[in-house]
């Protein structure tokens, strides 16, 4: 079976953990590319430039294979790994978490740091709206107006999600369909004479 569903968060969320004067503030974001994550990280570093560390973890894709984490100057494996551990624990993907730290003057030690970054990330996820999403393919179809009714009836019958459409002498429609349903539905769609179908991307 194709694994075409996953859990992520619907909106950004925030968590806080305090220990011995140090303050750990976690920001969790729905994230769909490394480039998108980098923009968020740059903005957080600007907004919280007075913080000593900006540690993070992210995971992308329904196959859970793309991930990264960083300690950003903290002792090795005391920040990024515990943050990533919470992403794993909540079974999430297409998500990034950045935890910024304000040093309170008292060193927490390796165990204390691991616990602090873990709890801050955990608090952000406990405050998040966790949702299930499907992996979808985007297709574009082109057709003459003479078969427009057949095309529109097929879209309605199969509950295809229309992303954009231009209905003129030549119709152009982009639609989304769940990955596991794509092959059988597209095979049926192709039976309409005069229809041109192009795969665009998977999201």
Secondary structure, 3 states (H helix, E strand, C coil): CCCCEEEEECCCEEEEEEECCEEEEEEEEECCCHHHHHHHHHHHHHHCCCCCEEEEEEEECCCCCEEEEECCCCCCCCCHHHHHHHHHHCCCCCEEEEEEEECCCCCCHHHHHHHHHHHHHHHHHHCCCEEEEECEEEEEEEEEHHHHHHHHHHHHHCCCEEEEEEECCEEEEEEEEEHHHHHHHHHHHCCCCCCEEEEEEEC
